Amino acid sequence: MEALNMSKIGMTTMLLSAFLLVTSGCSHDNHSMVKEPITEKDKPVQTERSNTSSIEGTTGANQNPVVPATVMKPNEIPVLVNKENILPDNYKPSDLVYPDVRFTFTEKIEKRMMRKEAAAALELLFQAADEQGVPLAGVSAYRSQKTQTSLFNHYVEKDGLEAALLYSATPGTSEHQTGLAIDVTSSDGSCAAEDCFGETDQAQWLIDNAPTYGFIIRYEEGKESITGYKYEPWHLRYVGKKLAQELTDRGITLEEYYQASLAAK
Ligand SMILES: [Zn+2]
C-alpha cells in the first residue's frame, strides 16, 4: 500500500506540474480539474501550502510543482485563489445575485451571477463606463465547480488528459468560482476574452478606473511569473475599494500582497 500511495503522490505531482504552467485564467470557461489534489484541511493561513514540493529547490509560482493548500476562509472578500490556493471542494458562495448590467447574452444563467457586494460595485463601474463613453458588457462571471468539472472532462475526452491540462485549470483554483471575478468586454461584444481587448479604450479605462470601484485587473502584464497566468486585460476581480487602491498604488499583485503579509509575521 505504501508503494502505491507514493506512486499516487508522484503522479499527482506530475499533474500539478502541468497545471502550474502559465495558462489562461479565463479561456472561455476552461477552468476545471481531474481529481481533488492532496491537501490538508486544517491549515490556519490560507496562503500556507499543505505540503512542500517533492522536487527539491523549487520556488516560484508558475514553473514548479507545489501541492495546493485549501483556502480556509473562502468567503472573505480579499481571498487569494490561484493554482497554489484551492477552494474547498464544491465551494459555492451563498450570496450570489444577478448584477443589473449589460451582458453579451440575455439568459439568466449561472455565469451572469456574482456575490452581492461585487455585483453592486460592478453596477457602479458599468454605470461610470457608460457615462464616460466606454460601455462595457459582461462575458462570464460566476462559474461553479460542477461546470468546470464537466468542461474539463469534455476536454479530456476530446484531446486527452495531458493536452487538457495544458489549457485548462484545475477545479477549485478558478477565481470565477468565488463569485468575485468577471470577464468583461466592450459593449459590442468584440474581443471577448481575447488579447485584442487590451487595445480597446475600455481596457485602458479599466486600468485607470476599476480600482475606484473595488476591482483590480487580476492578471497583469509582466506579472505572469507571479500570478501564473498570462495577461488578461478582461478579467476583473473584486477585492474591495481599499485593497484595490492599495494594490494599485503599490503596483503589486494579490500574490505579492499576501507574500508580504506572511513575511511580516
Ligand atoms: Zn476570467
Residues whose N, C-alpha, C, O or C-beta is under 5 A from the ligand:
A	BS01	ZN	G25 C26 D183 H235
